[in-house]
Amino acid sequence: MQKIAHIQDLEPFITPEGAERRVLAYGGSLMAVEFSFAAGISAPMHKHPHEQIGYVVEGELDFLMEGKDPVRLHKGDSYYVPPETMHGVKILSKTILLDCFTPLRKDFLPQ
């Protein structure tokens, strides 16, 4: 059986944009990650080979995805990002997101 890591096992990571990223749990091909943002932070448009589903735990943001108009998201809203799709966020108030990725983001794990 593969070990499942919990938040206590992994240190938070500060992204280049200033968000705090915490890997909550992972195993097999699935990973849950918490992102905490201060108001005014933007995550630039980017893409990755992972499917992503997110949930707004707290806050307000503009969600950007290629080929779509920006969407204002609030606490309780969710979103889906297909693999290899450009996306980003503009944070409007203190925000916490719960993102799930498959396959898991090996680049988020300690080396």
HUFENLIN-V721331 format. One record per residue. N is the residue number from 0. RES is the residue in one letter. PHI is phi in radians with two decimals (NA if undefined). OMEGA is omega in radians with two decimals (none if undefined). Layout:
n={N & N}
res={RES & RES}
phi={PHI & PHI}
omega={OMEGA & OMEGA}
//
This chain:
n={0 & 1 & 2 & 3 & 4 & 5 & 6 & 7 & 8 & 9 & 10 & 11 & 12 & 13 & 14 & 15 & 16 & 17 & 18 & 19 & 20 & 21 & 22 & 23 & 24 & 25 & 26 & 27 & 28 & 29 & 30 & 31 & 32 & 33 & 34 & 35 & 36 & 37 & 38 & 39 & 40 & 41 & 42 & 43 & 44 & 45 & 46 & 47 & 48 & 49 & 50 & 51 & 52 & 53 & 54 & 55 & 56 & 57 & 58 & 59 & 60 & 61 & 62 & 63 & 64 & 65 & 66 & 67 & 68 & 69 & 70 & 71 & 72 & 73 & 74 & 75 & 76 & 77 & 78 & 79 & 80 & 81 & 82 & 83 & 84 & 85 & 86 & 87 & 88 & 89 & 90 & 91 & 92 & 93 & 94 & 95 & 96 & 97 & 98 & 99 & 100 & 101 & 102 & 103 & 104 & 105 & 106 & 107 & 108 & 109 & 110}
res={M & Q & K & I & A & H & I & Q & D & L & E & P & F & I & T & P & E & G & A & E & R & R & V & L & A & Y & G & G & S & L & M & A & V & E & F & S & F & A & A & G & I & S & A & P & M & H & K & H & P & H & E & Q & I & G & Y & V & V & E & G & E & L & D & F & L & M & E & G & K & D & P & V & R & L & H & K & G & D & S & Y & Y & V & P & P & E & T & M & H & G & V & K & I & L & S & K & T & I & L & L & D & C & F & T & P & L & R & K & D & F & L & P & Q}
phi={NA & -1.38 & -1.15 & -1.80 & -1.52 & -2.07 & -0.91 & -1.17 & -1.47 & -2.12 & -1.30 & -1.16 & -2.18 & -1.65 & -1.28 & -0.99 & -1.42 & 1.81 & -1.41 & -1.76 & -1.96 & -2.19 & -1.32 & -1.52 & -2.81 & -2.74 & 3.06 & 1.01 & -2.06 & -2.26 & -2.48 & -1.98 & -2.35 & -1.81 & -2.03 & -2.03 & -2.16 & -1.45 & -1.00 & 1.64 & -1.36 & -2.16 & -1.70 & -1.12 & -1.00 & -2.71 & -2.51 & -2.71 & -1.37 & -1.64 & -1.31 & -2.43 & -2.14 & -2.23 & -2.37 & -1.50 & -1.33 & -2.70 & 1.83 & -2.57 & -2.66 & -1.76 & -1.71 & -2.01 & -2.53 & -0.93 & 1.39 & -2.29 & -1.22 & -1.01 & -2.14 & -1.43 & -1.97 & -2.27 & -0.80 & 1.66 & -1.45 & -2.41 & -2.66 & -2.28 & -2.17 & -1.18 & -1.00 & 1.02 & -1.94 & -1.14 & -2.75 & -2.93 & -2.43 & -2.12 & -1.53 & -1.73 & -2.54 & -0.84 & -2.36 & -2.15 & -2.04 & -1.94 & -1.95 & -2.03 & -2.17 & -2.48 & -1.10 & -1.09 & -1.49 & -1.07 & -1.22 & -1.62 & -1.67 & -1.06 & -1.49}
omega={-3.11 & 3.13 & 3.02 & 3.12 & 3.08 & -3.07 & -3.13 & -3.07 & -3.02 & 3.12 & 3.04 & -3.12 & 3.07 & -3.12 & 3.10 & -3.14 & 3.12 & 3.06 & 3.03 & -3.13 & 3.08 & 3.00 & -3.10 & -3.14 & 3.06 & 3.10 & -3.11 & -3.13 & -3.06 & -3.12 & 3.03 & -3.06 & 3.05 & 3.06 & 3.06 & -3.09 & 2.93 & 3.09 & 3.08 & 3.13 & 3.02 & 2.98 & -3.05 & 3.08 & -3.12 & 3.06 & 3.12 & -3.08 & -3.06 & 2.89 & -3.10 & 2.98 & -3.11 & 3.14 & 3.12 & -3.14 & -3.08 & 2.96 & -3.09 & -3.11 & 2.94 & 3.14 & -3.09 & 3.08 & -3.08 & 3.10 & -3.12 & 3.03 & 3.06 & 3.14 & 3.06 & -3.14 & -3.13 & 3.07 & 3.12 & 3.11 & 3.12 & -3.10 & 3.10 & 3.08 & 3.07 & 3.08 & 3.06 & 3.13 & 3.12 & 3.13 & 3.12 & 3.13 & 2.95 & -3.03 & -3.08 & 3.08 & 3.10 & -3.00 & 3.00 & 3.11 & 2.97 & 3.13 & 3.04 & -3.08 & 2.94 & -0.16 & -3.09 & -3.11 & 3.13 & 3.12 & 3.08 & -3.10 & 3.09 & -3.11 & none}
//
